[in-house]
Amino acid sequence: MSIVYVLTNAAMPGLIKIGITSGPIETRMRQLDSSGVPMPFEAFYAAEVEDAARWEKALHEAFGDHRVRSAREFFRISPDKPTAILKMIDGLNVTPKTDVETEPGDKEALQKERRRKSNFSFSLADIPHGSVLESVFDDQIKCIVISDRKVLFREQEHSLSSSALIVAREQGFEWASIAGPAYWKYEERTLSEIRESLDLEEGD
């Protein structure tokens, strides 16, 4: 059996990569970490399944309208959407729970980039106080916007990143830091996607 994976990259906010590999997912992630990619890839979900090529094709077709380029496996969608489909398949979850390093210093570089991507202003994104956000890991996990940069999570005030990191660790990930906007959704889009769309609009 081969592995179908959903990868994210801190240097590519709002984008995911959906692909397959016949070898270990860690090996594939290191192969993708070429000189043309600023940051290492991170595995959001990877599953060993039968007929992986068929499932990869199905995911590519299902999210084809979100594809960035026809000849590339990159999609501008939240990673939980293809993951939800993969979890319905009777496959083995082989998602790495720690950062996959290609060279010394990768872990520190990832942590630095995650911290840099953590700042998010709800007012600039036109998201009002009282809005409910859903976790990318689980739609049933929610938080409430209470100020321009803070949320109420499990009856305590948190930043987006501190609350997202709690959820990530409950899912088994051993990350030291996390870019919170990439792991909370508002109206079916991650906050990273929303910020990216605003940046694009401002640049027009």
N, C-alpha and C positions, 0 to 999 in steps of 0.2 A: 504493500500500500504506500501511497505518496501522501504528502502533506499539503493542504490548502492553508494559506496564511493571509492574515490582514496585518499590514505593517503601517506604522506611522513614522514621522520624522520631525524632530523639533524644528528643523530648518525649513520645513514645508507645511506651515500651519494650514489646516483645512483639507489637506490631501492625505489619501491613504493609497497603499499599493495592495492589490489583490493578485496573488499568484500561487504557483505550486512548485514543489521541489521533491525530488525522489530521495534526497539525503536529509541529514539532520537540519532542522530549521536554523540552528546557530551557524552552521556552515554557510547556508544560503545568505544569511544576514551579513556575514563577513564578506562574501563575494560581492554583494551589492554596495558595500562600503568602499567605493572606488574614489579616485582622486577628484572625480566630478561631483561628488556628493559632500557637502560641508560637514554634516553630522551623521553619526551611525544611525541605522534604523532601529526602531523599537517594535517588539512584537506585541500587538494588542490581543491577537488570538491566533492560534495555529492548531489544526486538528488533522490527525492521521485518519484518512477515510478511504474507502474503496471507491474506485473509479473517480479519482481526484480530478482528472482532466475534464470529465463531464460536469463536475460541480463548479470547477473554475469557470468553464464556459457559461454555465447557467448564471453565475454571479455577474460575470462581465455583461451578459445580455440584460439581466435584471436591472443593472445600474448603468446601462449604456448611455443614458441621457446625462449622466454625471461624469462621463469619461472626459479627461482633459485632452487627450490626443488618441486617435483611433489605433495607432500602432504602439501605444504605451499602456501599461497596466495601472495607471494612476487615475483616481476618481476623487472628485470634490464632494465628499459626503462624510458623515459621522461614521466612525469605525463600528459602532454598535449595530448598524443596519445589516451589513453582510455577516457580522458575527452572529446575529440572531438566527439567520438562516443556517449557518454552519452548526450551531448548537442543536438544531433539530435533527441533524444527521447523526447516526449511531457511530460516532468516531471517537478517537482517543485524543483528549486535550493534551497537547505537547507544548503549550505556550511557555517559553522561558520566563521565570519569575524574577530574574536578575538581569541587569544590563549586559548585553553581549559586546565585549570589547574586541576590537581588531588590533589596536596598538596601545601602548602605555599612555595614560592620560585621557582615554576616552570617557571614563566614568566622570572625571572632574569636568570635562568639556560638556557632557550631557547635563550635569547638575547646574552648571553656569547658564546654559541656554534655557533650561527649564525655568530658572529663576527670572531670567530676562523676559521670558514670555508670560510671566505670571501676572503682571500689572494689567488691570482691566477696569475701565470706567463704565458703570452702568448708565450714567446720564448721557455720555457721548454715544452710547449704543441705543439710546431711547428705550431703555428697559426700566419701567417704573418700580419704585419701592413696593414691596408686597408681591412682586412677581415670583412665581414658583419655578425653580430650576430642577431638572431631572439629571441623575447621574448617567453618564455614558455606560457605566458598568451594569447598571440595573435601574430601569425606569421607575421602580417602586421606591428608590432612595431619592429623597428630595431635600431641597433647602429653599429658604426664602430670602429674597433680597431685602436688606434692612438699611443700607446706606450706599453711597456711591461705590464703595470697594469691599463691603462686608456682607456676609449672609448669616442667617440663623440656621444652624445645623444641629439637630438633636438638642434643641433648647439652649444652645451656646453660640456666642458670636465667633465667627471664623472668617478667615480669608478664603477665597476660592481654592487656593492651593492647599491650605492646611486641611480643609474639609475633604477635598478630593484625595489627598494622600491617605487619610483615614480609610476611605472606601477602598482605595487601591490595595492597601495592606490587608484589609479584610478579604480581598479577593486573592491574596497570596503573593502579590508582587512585593519585592523587597527593595523597591526604589528608595533612595534617600531623599529625593525631592520630586516635584511634579509641577507641570505647568497647568494650574487649575482651570483656566479657560478652555483647554482642550478636552476636559473631562466633565464639564457641566453643559447641559443643553437648555435652550429656551426656544419654545415653539419649534421643536424638532431639528434645530441647528445648534451646533456647538458654539460657545461664545467665541472661540477662535475663528470659526467660519464667519460669524457676524462681524468680528473686528476686521477680518480680511476683506470682506465685501465693502465695508466702510472705507478702508484704505484705498481700495480700487476706485470707489466713487470719487474720493477726494482727489485722486490723481488724474481723473478724466478732464 
